[in-house]
Amino acid sequence: MQILLEDPTTTCLSPSVYDMICKLGFEVRESRDINSIVTQNGEVCWKAITDCVIYTQSAQALDYQGSVRLLGPVCEVIHLHLSSLTKGQFEIQYVPWLQWTSSPELFAEIFDALESLQSPAISLSLMKLTACLERALGDVFLLIGKECPFLLRDLLASEELAQVFGLSVMNVLRVFVGSPCGLNLRNVLWHGFAAPHEVPPMYCSTMVVLTAGMGQLLKSYLQQNKLTWAPRPLIALPDLEDGAVFPEVTREVLSVLEEVMKKSTFVLGTMLPYWEVALIRFKSHRFADCAILLLTQLETGLRHLFATINKCPQRLLTAESTALYTTFDEILAKHLNDGEINQLPLFLGEPAMEFLWDFLNHQQGPRVRDRLSHGEINLPEFPKGVTDQLLTFSTVLLLRFVEEELASVFKEKAAIQSLVHLAEGYSAHFHPMSLLRKQVLSCEKSIRAWPLLPLPREAEEARLECSSEINACNSLIIKITHELYHHVPENHGVFTDLDNRPIEKCCTHVSHQVVASWVRRHQQWAEKTLRSRQRQNFVRMSWSIKLLSPVLLLILLLIALELVNIPEVHGKKTDEYQQYLKFLKSILQYTENLEAHTSPEKNKWIETIRLTHTALLRMWTFSEKKQMLIHLAKKCTSTAVL
């Protein structure tokens, strides 16, 4: 389905936010002496800056508007000051004070961007600066505190940072990046609200100097308290490996995207420069820069679609401090704030939604937006593969918002046709259910390899003291398996809707332990290096393995069937629900005990047979009561048929 969006907006900033960012800082026209703000050695005179931050009459809160007005001339003179420096002078005066951020090379790039006067590059620089600063401030917090706040606004309001830098300094930062009542530069840029020309360069210059000034304050604090600076290492985001669905981006695809972004109504006219710079950065192998710009502009375009398709045009603009921003969280949610169904997921379709959830939200996925915006990632090492996926997805998405005739021309190209086909067939890779599907299949494969392990002749001939218990277990396995197979879906896709569970992890660990122990002991048996007691234990192990293999496969089947029917859990009464949880916990307890008993340290194989018999009895008893989800689902189906 294709749709053409209207582009009536000249700005995505609400009137008050536009005035705050684009006008208030220029209202006070007065000349400030740079020497009263920054010394020739680059040392920041904080009092000249903090004196510009004013408070409401009750002194209970910051006067954000008044503070921005007074800070305007300070920001302007700082910008002029940085503009007058050569890169060499900048590196001598400021870079030493920026080492605390762990990314001092970033500030040299920001200096180049400011010198270039290119608005998209300056906005990108400010985004990277705020992310870097947030990470560094989190490191400072951890000098004193234990759990770093996730949100920047909470971090800036913390007592820990006020203790290091002083409350007046933290209030300056809150005016710039810490509150929707202030300039809020971090959020309006990272969430794709501000067009390139709407962010005055003087605010970027000021943030550079403020960051250097905080480096000076931190150095004093560390010296006074005899502390060592030990920032957390940045994350090297791994490549996607089997999570990559689209092939590497080719010149042909880039050429198509260059044309499509100018024609697609998904791209707001004021935001087009960001898309253009994203492609330039990709071609220059600046993959993190490209990803940052794509992510912010995907959010802008999806917010535009969200506002249009849900008939709430006011949600396109930045919210006031009293209301919510419309961000990815709301855009991708199933329901609107008023409880109505969000039409955007229905319009985009499941494959596109799965892609967005994979890359943005799922905990085991790359979570690129979160990690980039919070400064967790080592930008120079950002993997090309992730940017390839984002670029290709963007190309296919933008094609849905061009005129049908033009879209057909592009889709006639074999490369584009292939990408559209791949996009339409996308399925989740990082959803917990998808991950467990892989884990279960891997565990199943590992367990099915057990019977291939050669048993020693003595083990085949030996009769164990618990052979009657083994026979009882085998009988129970047959009965339970027969019962479960009545509930296997006709398409046998029992692993499609799984959620992650520790039971499977224990099964996998048991499987690896058993194989490793068997290989080691079998070799020792063949080499005749086992002592008498070890030989007896190896015989027990041989019999135990023959039993554990079908038992673990049975548990995997049970997990799969139960989780396929997980929605039915809401049909259970409270007491039934508690009984059901107790049953699942008993299975978990069994697998945990099995994990412990099969470890090289314990090697308790007779005990595993007894544990297994007890667990199978519990499973059969619970199955006979018809209290599993598979039984509830069948009951509901039967009722519906009647």
Salt bridges, closest charged atoms under 4 A:
ASP19 OD1 - LYS23 NZ 3.65
GLU27 OE1 - ARG69 NE 2.67
GLU30 OE2 - ARG32 NH1 3.75
ASP51 OD2 - LYS47 NZ 2.82
GLU76 OE2 - ARG29 NH2 3.66
GLU109 OE1 - LYS128 NZ 3.22
GLU109 OE1 - ARG286 NH2 2.84
ASP112 OD2 - LYS87 NZ 2.85
GLU134 OE1 - ARG186 NE 3.72
GLU134 OE2 - HIS374 ND1 2.63
ASP139 OD1 - ARG232 NE 2.50
ASP154 OD1 - ARG153 NE 3.94
ASP242 OD2 - LYS438 NZ 3.52
GLU248 OE1 - LYS384 NZ 2.99
GLU258 OE2 - LYS283 NZ 2.39
ASP289 OD1 - LYS128 NZ 2.85
ASP289 OD2 - ARG281 NH1 2.59
ASP289 OD2 - ARG286 NH2 3.58
GLU299 OE2 - HIS191 ND1 3.04
GLU299 OE2 - ARG303 NH1 3.60
GLU299 OE1 - ARG369 NH1 2.37
ASP358 OD2 - HIS429 ND1 3.97
ASP388 OD2 - LYS384 NZ 2.91
GLU444 OE2 - ARG448 NH2 3.30
GLU460 OE1 - LYS546 NZ 4.00
GLU465 OE2 - ARG540 NE 3.68
GLU469 OE1 - ARG610 NE 3.96
GLU469 OE2 - HIS613 ND1 3.38
GLU483 OE2 - HIS487 NE2 3.30
GLU483 OE2 - LYS626 NZ 3.60
GLU483 OE2 - HIS631 NE2 2.84
ASP499 OD2 - ARG501 NH1 3.34
GLU595 OE2 - HIS509 ND1 2.19
